[in-house]
Amino acid sequence: MTHYVMVAGAWLGGWAWDEVAEELRRDGHTVHPVTLSGLAEKRAVPVGRQTHVHDIVDEVERLGLTDVVLVGHSYAGIPVGQAAERIGDRLAHVVFVDSSVPADGESFLSAWPSGRAGVEAAIAEHDGFWPAPTASQCAAEGLTDAEIPRFVDGATPHPGVTLADPAVLTRPLGELPATYVKCLLDGPEPDDDVVELLKSDRWRLVELESGHWPMFSRPRELARILAEVPLAS
């Protein structure tokens, strides 16, 4: 049986996957949404180096899961990519949903030079947390008038220390069996580092007509993509 372990991006908890999880479970899959430390119902949990990677690995090991499809959205691609390497033979596939991808020694912020200064300033102004987007900042992402308040009301400030946490990889990321889901309303092409990884014969690209948060805007279509990923034998 395939087990989906899904991690949403910055500001979001496991609740963000509710509609996608419902679709997958309806088709007989098991789904384990993960809330990372410092967010949502785990907002009070302290966060340090590699905490989010450990959150994911510990969940897989605690549940004794095998044949795992790890799913990381946006920021969560950084810890998910590291966790995919660490769970070894338990991994069947890793899916990066419009996400950052880890590079050894690089953090979410260091891989985003054009936006780094603004994010660091916002973190400094908000007691070490990256404030969640406002409704107006979500307006161009294909969300409906009902989906935007659901996102904004559920989002919590993101612990800034995780955004500057350098990734630790012991082998090339291109060796993992992976799918990259590119949300086209957020830009027509993947970033350069993803383009390089897609040259691997173990990586594949899937395009989705959606904004950056397809778990809200296109949950059924995203669930179908996840259900159809090729599993490592």
N, CA, C and O of each residue as an XYZ file, in Angstrom:
932
protein
N       0.840     -1.194      0.000
C       0.000      0.000      0.000
C       0.877      1.246      0.000
O       1.868      1.315      0.728
N       0.515      2.221     -0.810
C       1.247      3.473     -0.875
C       0.776      4.404      0.234
O      -0.421      4.525      0.492
N       1.729      5.057      0.883
C       1.423      6.005      1.948
C       1.900      7.387      1.514
O       3.081      7.574      1.222
N       1.001      8.337      1.471
C       1.341      9.709      1.124
C       1.620     10.497      2.402
O       0.761     10.603      3.277
N       2.823     11.044      2.497
C       3.199     11.907      3.610
C       3.386     13.295      3.026
O       4.308     13.518      2.241
N       2.521     14.232      3.399
C       2.419     15.496      2.680
C       2.706     16.672      3.613
O       2.201     16.735      4.734
N       3.528     17.599      3.122
C       3.956     18.744      3.923
C       3.707     20.022      3.128
O       4.232     20.189      2.027
N       2.910     20.914      3.688
C       2.615     22.172      3.020
C       3.736     23.182      3.256
O       4.605     22.987      4.105
N       3.692     24.260      2.483
C       4.749     25.249      2.545
C       4.626     26.208      3.710
O       3.891     25.956      4.665
N       5.347     27.303      3.624
C       5.403     28.288      4.699
C       4.005     28.710      5.138
O       3.091     28.846      4.324
N       3.866     28.914      6.448
C       2.663     29.428      7.112
C       1.554     28.399      7.286
O       0.575     28.676      7.979
N       1.673     27.230      6.686
C       0.555     26.289      6.645
C       0.835     25.032      7.462
O       1.984     24.622      7.621
N      -0.237     24.428      7.979
C      -0.148     23.151      8.674
C      -0.739     22.036      7.841
O      -1.091     22.229      6.677
N      -0.845     20.858      8.453
C      -1.392     19.707      7.755
C      -2.813     19.925      7.257
O      -3.248     19.280      6.303
N      -3.537     20.839      7.909
C      -4.924     21.124      7.511
C      -5.040     21.564      6.055
O      -6.088     21.379      5.437
N      -3.979     22.142      5.503
C      -4.044     22.655      4.135
C      -4.304     21.556      3.111
O      -4.757     21.836      2.002
N      -4.018     20.303      3.478
C      -4.178     19.189      2.553
C      -5.551     18.526      2.638
O      -5.773     17.508      1.982
N      -6.469     19.067      3.420
C      -7.727     18.356      3.690
C      -8.430     17.881      2.426
O      -8.833     16.720      2.345
N      -8.583     18.755      1.442
C      -9.332     18.375      0.238
C      -8.557     17.378     -0.622
O      -9.149     16.460     -1.189
N      -7.241     17.551     -0.721
C      -6.426     16.603     -1.479
C      -6.450     15.242     -0.793
O      -6.585     14.210     -1.450
N      -6.317     15.247      0.525
C      -6.328     13.992      1.275
C      -7.655     13.258      1.104
O      -7.681     12.034      0.973
N      -8.749     14.006      1.105
C     -10.062     13.390      0.921
C     -10.153     12.693     -0.434
O     -10.683     11.586     -0.530
N      -9.641     13.334     -1.470
C      -9.661     12.731     -2.806
C      -8.830     11.449     -2.839
O      -9.275     10.444     -3.394
N      -7.633     11.469     -2.254
C      -6.768     10.297     -2.277
C      -7.356      9.156     -1.447
O      -7.305      7.995     -1.854
N      -7.903      9.488     -0.304
C      -8.488      8.445      0.553
C      -9.703      7.821     -0.109
O      -9.964      6.630      0.064
N     -10.438      8.606     -0.856
C     -11.602      8.075     -1.568
C     -11.186      6.994     -2.559
O     -11.959      6.085     -2.862
N      -9.956      7.103     -3.060
C      -9.443      6.116     -4.002
C      -8.670      4.995     -3.315
O      -8.040      4.171     -3.977
N      -8.722      4.968     -1.982
C      -8.131      3.854     -1.248
C      -6.712      4.053     -0.764
O      -6.107      3.120     -0.234
N      -6.164      5.247     -0.932
C      -4.802      5.525     -0.474
C      -4.806      5.956      0.994
O      -5.820      6.422      1.513
N      -3.675      5.794      1.643
C      -3.525      6.326      2.991
C      -2.730      7.621      2.915
O      -1.770      7.740      2.153
N      -3.150      8.586      3.722
C      -2.576      9.927      3.655
C      -2.231     10.401      5.062
O      -3.020     10.259      5.995
N      -1.033     10.967      5.192
C      -0.568     11.457      6.484
C      -0.068     12.892      6.324
O       1.121     13.100      6.082
N      -0.951     13.885      6.453
C      -0.494     15.275      6.412
C       0.343     15.587      7.656
O      -0.007     15.184      8.765
N       1.432     16.296      7.464
C       2.341     16.631      8.559
C       2.293     18.130      8.817
O       2.402     18.932      7.890
N       2.132     18.500     10.078
C       2.308     19.898     10.484
C       3.705     20.044     11.065
O       4.069     19.337     12.004
N       4.478     20.951     10.514
C       5.848     21.157     10.978
C       5.862     21.961     12.277
O       4.949     22.740     12.550
N       6.905     21.759     13.066
C       7.064     22.464     14.335
C       7.053     23.976     14.119
O       7.620     24.483     13.152
N       6.399     24.681     15.035
C       6.334     26.135     14.967
C       5.184     26.675     14.162
O       5.042     27.890     14.026
N       4.338     25.782     13.610
C       3.245     26.204     12.738
C       1.922     25.604     13.189
O       1.885     24.538     13.803
N       0.835     26.305     12.875
C      -0.526     25.821     13.120
C      -0.666     25.303     14.547
O      -0.336     26.010     15.499
N      -1.155     24.066     14.701
C      -1.360     23.538     16.060
C      -0.057     23.243     16.785
O      -0.070     22.962     17.983
N       1.071     23.300     16.078
C       2.380     23.110     16.699
C       3.144     24.438     16.811
O       4.374     24.457     16.864
N       2.409     25.520     16.845
C       3.036     26.838     16.856
C       3.943     27.040     18.072
O       4.936     27.763     17.987
N       3.617     26.419     19.183
C       4.394     26.607     20.406
C       5.616     25.698     20.482
O       6.418     25.829     21.407
N       5.776     24.780     19.528
C       6.903     23.843     19.560
C       8.174     24.563     19.110
O       8.188     25.171     18.040
N       9.244     24.502     19.913
C      10.475     25.213     19.530
C      11.113     24.631     18.280
O      10.974     23.445     17.979
N      11.812     25.492     17.566
C      12.410     25.121     16.284
C      13.884     25.489     16.284
O      14.264     26.574     16.725
N      14.717     24.572     15.783
C      16.140     24.830     15.639
C      16.653     24.250     14.338
O      15.893     24.053     13.391
N      17.946     23.979     14.298
C      18.558     23.416     13.099
C      17.950     22.057     12.758
O      17.834     21.189     13.622
N      17.571     21.881     11.518
C      17.096     20.605     10.979
C      15.804     20.105     11.624
O      15.414     18.956     11.412
N      15.139     20.949     12.404
C      13.909     20.509     13.075
C      12.865     20.007     12.085
O      12.239     18.973     12.318
N      12.675     20.720     10.996
C      11.617     20.337     10.058
C      11.958     19.052      9.316
O      11.061     18.283      8.968
N      13.226     18.813      9.073
C      13.623     17.534      8.471
C      13.303     16.402      9.442
O      12.749     15.376      9.047
N      13.653     16.590     10.708
C      13.379     15.560     11.714
C      11.882     15.336     11.890
O      11.451     14.203     12.102
N      11.081     16.399     11.805
C       9.624     16.243     11.906
C       9.120     15.214     10.895
O       8.297     14.360     11.222
N       9.621     15.305      9.674
C       9.139     14.431      8.598
C       9.674     13.016      8.758
O       8.917     12.048      8.680
N      10.968     12.898      8.980
C      11.568     11.571      9.144
C      10.960     10.860     10.352
O      10.649      9.671     10.283
N      10.791     11.582     11.450
C      10.229     10.974     12.664
C       8.808     10.479     12.432
O       8.423      9.439     12.966
N       8.020     11.211     11.643
C       6.651     10.781     11.362
C       6.643      9.482     10.557
O       5.864      8.576     10.854
N       7.487      9.387      9.560
C       7.577      8.164      8.759
C       7.995      6.986      9.635
O       7.417      5.903      9.540
N       8.986      7.192     10.477
C       9.486      6.106     11.320
C       8.506      5.760     12.439
O       8.334      4.587     12.769
N       7.872      6.760     13.017
C       6.910      6.521     14.092
C       5.751      5.651     13.623
O       5.278      4.778     14.351
N       5.305      5.902     12.402
C       4.185      5.148     11.845
C       4.624      3.844     11.189
O       3.785      3.042     10.779
N       5.937      3.627     11.086
C       6.444      2.406     10.466
C       6.093      2.292      9.000
O       5.804      1.200      8.512
N       6.115      3.415      8.287
C       5.652      3.429      6.900
C       6.722      2.937      5.936
O       7.911      3.201      6.115
N       6.282      2.219      4.914
C       7.100      1.884      3.757
C       6.321      2.297      2.512
O       5.157      2.686      2.603
N       6.969      2.211      1.342
C       6.317      2.634      0.102
C       5.742      4.044      0.258
O       4.562      4.287      0.006
N       6.593      4.942      0.671
C       6.185      6.306      0.995
C       6.345      7.232     -0.211
O       7.395      7.259     -0.853
N       5.298      7.983     -0.505
C       5.392      9.099     -1.433
C       5.439     10.365     -0.582
O       4.443     10.755      0.028
N       6.597     10.995     -0.552
C       6.768     12.249      0.186
C       6.385     13.407     -0.723
O       6.816     13.463     -1.875
N       5.578     14.329     -0.213
C       5.110     15.463     -0.992
C       5.492     16.742     -0.260
O       5.130     16.930      0.902
N       6.221     17.619     -0.938
C       6.613     18.885     -0.348
C       6.184     20.041     -1.226
O       6.485     20.071     -2.419
N       5.483     20.988     -0.637
C       4.990     22.160     -1.370
C       5.779     23.402     -0.962
O       6.014     23.628      0.225
N       6.183     24.199     -1.935
C       6.805     25.500     -1.694
C       8.034     25.364     -0.782
O       8.931     24.577     -1.082
N       8.089     26.118      0.326
C       9.221     26.006      1.253
C       9.494     24.557      1.654
O      10.652     24.162      1.793
N       8.436     23.762      1.841
C       8.599     22.403      2.380
C       9.396     21.494      1.464
O       9.827     20.423      1.892
N       9.606     21.893      0.202
C      10.492     21.097     -0.643
C      11.892     20.983     -0.068
O      12.582     19.993     -0.312
N      12.326     21.991      0.698
C      13.668     21.961      1.293
C      13.786     20.836      2.320
O      14.660     19.983      2.164
N      12.944     20.791      3.372
C      13.053     19.670      4.308
C      12.611     18.332      3.723
O      13.155     17.290      4.087
N      11.628     18.349      2.821
C      11.170     17.093      2.231
C      12.269     16.449      1.390
O      12.459     15.235      1.450
N      12.993     17.247      0.610
C      14.082     16.683     -0.185
C      15.154     16.048      0.665
O      15.723     15.023      0.289
N      15.438     16.646      1.813
C      16.423     16.055      2.725
C      15.872     14.794      3.395
O      16.579     13.796      3.537
N      14.611     14.850      3.800
C      13.996     13.687      4.434
C      13.909     12.513      3.470
O      14.072     11.363      3.879
N      13.651     12.793      2.186
C      13.548     11.720      1.187
C      14.837     10.914      1.127
O      14.812      9.692      0.978
N      15.951     11.604      1.244
C      17.238     10.916      1.247
C      17.414     10.075      2.512
O      17.977      8.981      2.464
N      16.934     10.586      3.632
C      17.197      9.947      4.924
C      16.305      8.750      5.223
O      16.666      7.904      6.041
N      15.143      8.662      4.573
C      14.287      7.507      4.872
C      14.663      6.296      4.038
O      14.075      5.228      4.214
N      15.613      6.429      3.147
C      16.203      5.276      2.448
C      15.192      4.455      1.684
O      14.430      4.987      0.875
N      15.184      3.146      1.941
C      14.340      2.230      1.188
C      12.848      2.401      1.468
O      12.019      1.799      0.786
N      12.509      3.197      2.440
C      11.092      3.455      2.691
C      10.480      4.332      1.594
O       9.260      4.366      1.433
N      11.322      5.034      0.846
C      10.844      5.983     -0.160
C      10.443      5.280     -1.449
O      11.201      4.476     -1.993
N       9.238      5.594     -1.933
C       8.804      5.150     -3.255
C       8.943      6.265     -4.285
O       9.270      6.006     -5.443
N       8.695      7.509     -3.864
C       8.748      8.645     -4.787
C       8.700      9.917     -3.961
O       8.171      9.924     -2.850
N       9.251     10.989     -4.502
C       9.128     12.298     -3.866
C       8.540     13.271     -4.877
O       8.939     13.290     -6.042
N       7.589     14.078     -4.419
C       6.911     15.033     -5.289
C       7.148     16.443     -4.745
O       6.859     16.730     -3.584
N       7.670     17.304     -5.592
C       7.888     18.700     -5.245
C       6.804     19.528     -5.940
O       6.763     19.597     -7.168
N       5.935     20.150     -5.156
C       4.813     20.898     -5.708
C       5.154     22.387     -5.721
O       5.089     23.059     -4.692
N       5.518     22.889     -6.902
C       5.859     24.303     -7.074
C       6.798     24.766     -5.953
O       6.597     25.821     -5.353
N       7.799     23.974     -5.694
C       8.586     24.148     -4.466
C      10.030     24.528     -4.729
O      10.544     24.419     -5.842
N      10.657     24.977     -3.660
C      12.109     25.050     -3.623
C      12.653     23.632     -3.533
O      11.952     22.720     -3.093
N      13.892     23.448     -3.947
C      14.562     22.156     -3.796
C      15.864     22.378     -3.036
O      16.514     23.408     -3.219
N      16.253     21.439     -2.194
C      17.454     21.657     -1.387
C      18.736     21.485     -2.190
O      18.807     20.689     -3.126
N      19.740     22.251     -1.798
C      21.106     22.083     -2.294
C      22.007     22.066     -1.070
O      21.824     22.867     -0.154
N      22.956     21.179     -1.047
C      23.797     21.017      0.140
C      24.443     22.343      0.539
O      25.089     23.004     -0.274
N      24.258     22.717      1.801
C      24.843     23.938      2.326
C      24.056     25.197      2.051
O      24.398     26.268      2.553
N      22.994     25.081      1.251
C      22.172     26.245      0.920
C      20.843     26.182      1.679
O      20.333     25.101      1.975
N      20.299     27.349      1.986
C      19.023     27.433      2.680
C      17.941     27.946      1.738
O      18.217     28.300      0.592
N      16.724     27.981      2.228
C      15.624     28.582      1.460
C      15.970     30.021      1.084
O      15.743     30.438     -0.052
N      16.514     30.771      2.023
C      16.822     32.175      1.761
C      18.028     32.352      0.847
O      18.015     33.213     -0.033
N      19.062     31.555      1.042
C      20.261     31.748      0.224
C      20.019     31.374     -1.230
O      20.722     31.849     -2.122
N      19.025     30.523     -1.472
C      18.696     30.141     -2.845
C      17.696     31.103     -3.487
O      17.266     30.900     -4.622
N      17.334     32.147     -2.751
C      16.347     33.106     -3.237
C      16.908     34.517     -3.069
O      16.358     35.319     -2.314
N      18.008     34.823     -3.777
C      18.710     36.094     -3.540
C      17.866     37.320     -3.804
O      18.034     38.337     -3.131
N      16.960     37.248     -4.770
C      16.165     38.432     -5.108
C      15.171     38.797     -4.012
O      14.786     39.959     -3.885
N      14.756     37.817     -3.228
C      13.766     38.090     -2.186
C      14.312     38.048     -0.782
O      13.589     38.313      0.179
N      15.599     37.714     -0.652
C      16.150     37.471      0.685
C      16.075     38.695      1.595
O      15.644     38.588      2.743
N      16.486     39.839      1.097
C      16.539     41.030      1.943
C      15.162     41.382      2.492
O      15.023     41.727      3.666
N      14.155     41.295      1.644
C      12.807     41.627      2.080
C      12.286     40.665      3.131
O      11.643     41.083      4.095
N      12.560     39.373      2.953
C      12.106     38.378      3.927
C      12.837     38.568      5.251
O      12.216     38.527      6.312
N      14.142     38.776      5.197
C      14.908     38.973      6.432
C      14.437     40.215      7.181
O      14.373     40.207      8.410
N      14.110     41.273      6.460
C      13.601     42.481      7.110
C      12.254     42.214      7.772
O      12.006     42.668      8.889
N      11.388     41.482      7.088
C      10.074     41.164      7.658
C      10.216     40.296      8.905
O       9.491     40.489      9.881
N      11.149     39.338      8.877
C      11.381     38.476     10.043
C      11.872     39.312     11.224
O      11.412     39.132     12.352
N      12.796     40.214     10.964
C      13.336     41.066     12.022
C      12.255     41.943     12.645
O      12.287     42.211     13.846
N      11.305     42.387     11.840
C      10.238     43.267     12.313
C       9.128     42.512     13.039
O       8.274     43.130     13.676
N       9.133     41.167     12.947
C       8.034     40.381     13.524
C       8.562     39.309     14.477
O       8.108     38.165     14.462
N       9.526     39.704     15.302
C      10.010     38.847     16.396
C      10.480     37.474     15.919
O      10.236     36.466     16.581
N      11.153     37.438     14.770
C      11.735     36.194     14.290
C      10.810     35.342     13.446
O      11.143     34.200     13.130
N       9.661     35.870     13.077
C       8.701     35.106     12.268
C       8.418     35.832     10.957
O       8.355     37.060     10.905
N       8.250     35.040      9.901
C       7.866     35.580      8.597
C       6.350     35.710      8.574
O       5.658     34.694      8.624
N       5.811     36.917      8.500
C       4.358     37.071      8.555
C       3.676     36.459      7.345
O       4.206     36.478      6.234
N       2.498     35.918      7.582
C       1.733     35.285      6.505
C       1.227     36.333      5.524
O       1.074     37.499      5.890
N       0.965     35.932      4.282
C       0.458     36.880      3.281
C      -0.912     37.435      3.664
O      -1.683     36.795      4.379
N      -1.186     38.609      3.185
C      -2.518     39.197      3.322
C      -3.400     38.714      2.175
O      -2.928     38.092      1.224
N      -4.679     39.012      2.289
C      -5.618     38.615      1.233
C      -5.228     39.223     -0.112
O      -5.328     38.556     -1.142
N      -4.788     40.471     -0.113
C      -4.432     41.119     -1.381
C      -3.213     40.464     -2.027
O      -3.092     40.455     -3.252
N      -2.311     39.917     -1.215
C      -1.122     39.252     -1.753
C      -1.442     37.888     -2.348
O      -0.627     37.322     -3.076
N      -2.609     37.363     -2.048
C      -3.027     36.063     -2.587
C      -3.884     36.204     -3.840
O      -4.266     35.203     -4.445
N      -4.186     37.427     -4.227
C      -5.213     37.665     -5.231
C      -4.862     37.142     -6.615
O      -5.761     36.824     -7.394
N      -3.577     37.045     -6.942
C      -3.191     36.652     -8.300
C      -2.874     35.168     -8.421
O      -2.278     34.741     -9.410
N      -3.263     34.382     -7.430
C      -2.863     32.977     -7.394
C      -3.983     31.997     -7.728
O      -3.891     30.811     -7.411
N      -5.029     32.488     -8.362
C      -6.083     31.587     -8.812
C      -6.993     31.093     -7.712
O      -7.687     30.092     -7.892
N      -7.009     31.769     -6.576
C      -7.876     31.382     -5.470
C      -9.213     32.119     -5.567
O      -9.265     33.275     -5.987
N     -10.274     31.450     -5.180
C     -11.599     32.062     -5.217
C     -11.790     32.958     -3.992
O     -10.968     32.979     -3.076
N     -12.906     33.698     -4.007
C     -13.231     34.573     -2.878
C     -13.465     33.776     -1.601
O     -13.346     34.325     -0.506
N     -13.794     32.500     -1.718
C     -13.959     31.647     -0.538
C     -12.626     31.051     -0.087
O     -12.394     30.856      1.107
N     -11.755     30.764     -1.053
C     -10.472     30.119     -0.715
C      -9.479     31.083     -0.077
O      -8.689     30.681      0.777
N      -9.510     32.349     -0.482
C      -8.553     33.309      0.080
C      -8.730     33.479      1.584
O      -7.739     33.375      2.308
N      -9.930     33.734      2.096
C     -10.047     33.851      3.559
C      -9.734     32.555      4.296
O      -9.242     32.592      5.424
N     -10.011     31.420      3.681
C      -9.650     30.151      4.320
C      -8.143     30.057      4.489
O      -7.653     29.633      5.536
N      -7.409     30.455      3.452
C      -5.951     30.455      3.525
C      -5.466     31.451      4.575
O      -4.676     31.102      5.452
N      -5.938     32.684      4.482
C      -5.451     33.745      5.363
C      -5.799     33.456      6.821
O      -4.968     33.672      7.703
N      -7.002     32.975      7.086
C      -7.425     32.711      8.464
C      -6.679     31.527      9.071
O      -6.460     31.484     10.282
N      -6.288     30.569      8.237
C      -5.601     29.383      8.756
C      -4.097     29.525      8.858
O      -3.450     28.767      9.581
N      -3.532     30.487      8.141
C      -2.076     30.645      8.114
C      -1.563     31.200      9.441
O      -2.237     31.988     10.103
N      -0.355     30.773      9.815
C       0.310     31.292     11.006
C       1.699     31.796     10.609
O       2.262     31.309      9.629
N       2.260     32.747     11.334
C       3.608     33.220     11.019
C       4.604     32.053     11.005
O       4.491     31.114     11.793
N       5.566     32.132     10.105
C       6.512     31.038      9.903
C       7.811     31.318     10.650
O       8.356     32.415     10.529
N       8.325     30.348     11.426
C       9.572     30.578     12.158
C      10.746     30.854     11.235
O      11.112     30.018     10.409
N      11.332     32.037     11.385
C      12.367     32.480     10.463
C      13.615     31.632     10.472
O      14.300     31.535      9.454
N      13.935     31.006     11.612
C      15.169     30.226     11.696
C      15.174     29.091     10.679
O      16.239     28.707     10.195
N      14.011     28.551     10.349
C      13.960     27.429      9.400
C      14.298     27.874      7.983
O      14.787     27.081      7.178
N      14.037     29.142      7.679
C      14.272     29.651      6.334
C      15.759     29.853      6.050
O      16.181     29.899      4.894
N      16.544     29.972      7.115
C      17.990     30.162      6.976
C      18.773     28.902      7.314
O      20.000     28.947      7.411
N      18.092     27.787      7.493
C      18.720     26.519      7.892
C      19.370     25.857      6.674
O      18.660     25.482      5.742
N      20.712     25.698      6.654
C      21.357     25.092      5.482
C      20.963     23.620      5.312
O      20.903     22.870      6.286
N      20.701     23.227      4.091
C      20.373     21.838      3.802
C      21.606     20.953      3.940
O      22.738     21.389      3.731
N      21.349     19.691      4.300
C      22.418     18.692      4.422
C      22.052     17.511      3.527
O      21.114     16.769      3.815
N      22.800     17.347      2.444
C      22.581     16.241      1.507
C      23.875     15.448      1.369
O      24.966     16.017      1.376
N      23.745     14.143      1.246
C      24.930     13.301      1.114
C      25.063     12.683     -0.269
O      26.047     11.999     -0.555
N      24.072     12.922     -1.130
C      24.162     12.439     -2.512
C      23.374     13.372     -3.410
O      22.551     14.142     -2.914
N      23.599     13.329     -4.713
C      22.883     14.234     -5.618
C      21.376     14.020     -5.558
O      20.897     12.887     -5.546
N      20.644     15.115     -5.521
C      19.195     15.040     -5.446
C      18.603     14.390     -6.696
O      17.524     13.799     -6.644
N      19.304     14.501     -7.801
C      18.826     13.915     -9.040
C      18.764     12.400     -9.036
O      18.186     11.802     -9.943
N      19.356     11.764     -8.021
C      19.300     10.308     -7.922
C      17.984      9.808     -7.325
O      17.675      8.619     -7.407
N      17.211     10.713     -6.726
C      15.934     10.314     -6.141
C      14.862     10.181     -7.223
O      14.878     10.944     -8.189
N      13.935      9.234     -7.087
C      12.797      9.178     -8.010
C      11.845     10.318     -7.688
O      11.285     10.365     -6.593
N      11.654     11.240     -8.628
C      10.963     12.478     -8.279
C      10.077     12.994     -9.407
O      10.327     12.765    -10.590
N       9.037     13.696     -8.987
C       8.172     14.459     -9.885
C       8.178     15.904     -9.421
O       8.066     16.182     -8.228
N       8.309     16.822    -10.370
C       8.182     18.240    -10.054
C       6.892     18.755    -10.683
O       6.697     18.646    -11.894
N       6.013     19.316     -9.853
C       4.747     19.866    -10.327
C       4.903     21.374    -10.446
O       5.062     22.069     -9.442
N       4.858     21.880    -11.676
C       4.995     23.319    -11.914
C       3.621     23.947    -12.055
O       2.859     23.603    -12.958
N       3.311     24.871    -11.152
C       2.046     25.602    -11.200
C       2.216     26.806    -12.123
O       2.990     27.717    -11.829
N       1.499     26.804    -13.225
C       1.799     27.715    -14.324
C       1.410     29.165    -14.055
O       2.003     30.071    -14.642
N       0.435     29.411    -13.188
C       0.081     30.799    -12.889
C       1.147     31.471    -12.037
O       1.161     32.694    -11.898
N       2.030     30.676    -11.473
C       3.117     31.210    -10.653
C       4.395     31.383    -11.478
O       5.462     31.652    -10.927
N       4.280     31.230    -12.787
C       5.428     31.345    -13.685
C       5.454     30.162    -14.622
O       5.188     29.041    -14.189
N       5.767     30.366    -15.905
C       5.663     29.290    -16.887
C       6.780     28.260    -16.837
O       6.607     27.149    -17.339
N       7.924     28.598    -16.246
C       9.073     27.699    -16.264
C       9.587     27.434    -14.849
O       9.513     28.318    -13.995
N      10.105     26.233    -14.587
C      10.751     25.977    -13.302
C      12.020     26.814    -13.154
O      12.582     27.289    -14.141
N      12.457     26.985    -11.925
C      13.721     27.681    -11.680
C      14.889     26.892    -12.272
O      14.762     25.707    -12.578
N      16.013     27.562    -12.426
C      17.169     26.956    -13.088
C      17.648     25.690    -12.381
O      18.044     24.730    -13.042
N      17.618     25.673    -11.043
C      18.097     24.480    -10.336
C      17.192     23.283    -10.596
O      17.656     22.145    -10.662
N      15.893     23.550    -10.743
C      14.956     22.465    -11.063
C      15.163     21.998    -12.505
O      15.108     20.799    -12.780
N      15.400     22.926    -13.419
C      15.672     22.557    -14.808
C      16.857     21.596    -14.881
O      16.821     20.626    -15.639
N      17.893     21.854    -14.110
C      19.053     20.958    -14.084
C      18.669     19.585    -13.557
O      19.075     18.568    -14.120
N      17.897     19.546    -12.489
C      17.493     18.261    -11.909
C      16.614     17.470    -12.873
O      16.663     16.240    -12.891
N      15.823     18.159    -13.660
C      14.939     17.477    -14.613
C      15.703     16.803    -15.753
O      15.116     16.050    -16.530
N      16.992     17.062    -15.857
C      17.814     16.350    -16.831
C      18.078     14.912    -16.409
O      18.474     14.079    -17.225
N      17.857     14.624    -15.128
C      18.012     13.258    -14.636
C      16.896     12.375    -15.180
O      15.752     12.817    -15.291
N      17.220     11.136    -15.517
C      16.184     10.231    -16.015
C      15.273      9.727    -14.900
O      14.340      8.967    -15.157
N      15.540     10.147    -13.663
C      14.699      9.762    -12.526
C      13.705     10.863    -12.153
O      12.867     10.681    -11.270
N      13.805     11.997    -12.831
C      12.910     13.119    -12.563
C      11.963     13.331    -13.734
O      12.316     13.078    -14.886
N      10.762     13.796    -13.431
C       9.777     14.116    -14.468
C       9.068     15.408    -14.096
O       8.970     15.763    -12.921
N       8.578     16.101    -15.105
C       7.877     17.367    -14.926
C       6.401     17.187    -15.264
O       6.049     16.590    -16.281
N       5.543     17.717    -14.384
C       4.109     17.769    -14.643
C       3.666     19.215    -14.473
O       4.005     19.852    -13.476
N       2.920     19.735    -15.426
C       2.430     21.101    -15.349
C       0.977     21.115    -14.890
O       0.182     20.248    -15.252
N       0.652     22.126    -14.081
C      -0.699     22.245    -13.535
C      -1.155     23.690    -13.697
O      -0.458     24.619    -13.289
N      -2.314     23.869    -14.286
C      -2.867     25.211    -14.486
C      -3.449     25.689    -13.158
O      -4.636     25.519    -12.880
N      -2.592     26.281    -12.358
C      -2.975     26.685    -11.013
C      -2.022     27.758    -10.530
O      -0.940     27.944    -11.088
N      -2.436     28.468     -9.479
C      -1.518     29.333     -8.772
C      -0.650     28.524     -7.815
O      -0.596     27.297     -7.887
N       0.015     29.228     -6.931
C       1.045     28.614     -6.093
C       0.503     27.673     -5.020
O       1.261     26.888     -4.450
N      -0.798     27.743     -4.737
C      -1.368     26.892     -3.686
C      -2.441     25.977     -4.278
O      -3.629     26.186     -4.034
N      -2.039     24.966     -5.051
C      -3.026     24.130     -5.744
C      -3.833     23.232     -4.818
O      -4.876     22.718     -5.223
N      -3.376     23.030     -3.574
C      -4.179     22.249     -2.638
C      -5.489     22.952     -2.308
O      -6.442     22.316     -1.859
N      -5.537     24.275     -2.533
C      -6.779     25.030     -2.386
C      -7.479     25.240     -3.727
O      -8.693     25.065     -3.833
N      -6.714     25.613     -4.744
C      -7.320     26.003     -6.017
C      -7.624     24.825     -6.944
O      -8.571     24.890     -7.729
N      -6.835     23.752     -6.865
C      -7.025     22.604     -7.752
C      -6.801     21.287     -6.998
O      -5.965     20.483     -7.410
N      -7.529     21.057     -5.909
C      -7.255     19.859     -5.095
C      -7.499     18.546     -5.838
O      -6.742     17.589     -5.674
N      -8.544     18.499     -6.645
C      -8.850     17.249     -7.352
C      -7.768     16.932     -8.382
O      -7.322     15.790     -8.499
N      -7.354     17.954     -9.123
C      -6.322     17.748    -10.138
C      -4.983     17.386     -9.497
O      -4.260     16.529    -10.006
N      -4.652     18.037     -8.379
C      -3.409     17.718     -7.689
C      -3.445     16.302     -7.139
O      -2.448     15.585     -7.223
N      -4.574     15.887     -6.580
C      -4.697     14.515     -6.075
C      -4.501     13.504     -7.194
O      -3.876     12.463     -6.990
N      -5.029     13.805     -8.373
C      -4.856     12.889     -9.502
C      -3.384     12.761     -9.892
O      -2.905     11.664    -10.181
N      -2.675     13.885     -9.898
C      -1.236     13.846    -10.208
C      -0.502     12.992     -9.193
O       0.346     12.177     -9.558
N      -0.826     13.174     -7.916
C      -0.151     12.405     -6.862
C      -0.461     10.915     -6.988
O       0.413     10.072     -6.781
N      -1.690     10.602     -7.323
C      -2.082      9.191     -7.427
C      -1.404      8.493     -8.601
O      -1.300      7.266     -8.623
N      -0.947      9.272     -9.570
C      -0.396      8.673    -10.790
C       1.128      8.724    -10.855
O       1.698      8.407    -11.899
N       1.809      9.114     -9.768
C       3.261      9.149     -9.829
C       3.814      7.726     -9.970
O       3.289      6.795     -9.360
N       4.863      7.557    -10.764
C       5.464      6.231    -10.913
C       6.207      5.854     -9.639
O       6.983      6.652     -9.114
N       5.978      4.653     -9.143
C       6.587      4.230     -7.894
C       7.850      3.423     -8.139
O       7.907      2.590     -9.044
N       8.863      3.684     -7.320
C      10.132      2.954     -7.441
C       9.889      1.492     -7.125
O       9.150      1.162     -6.197
N      10.503      0.630     -7.887
C      10.352     -0.807     -7.660
C      11.446     -1.317     -6.748
O      11.486     -2.509     -6.440
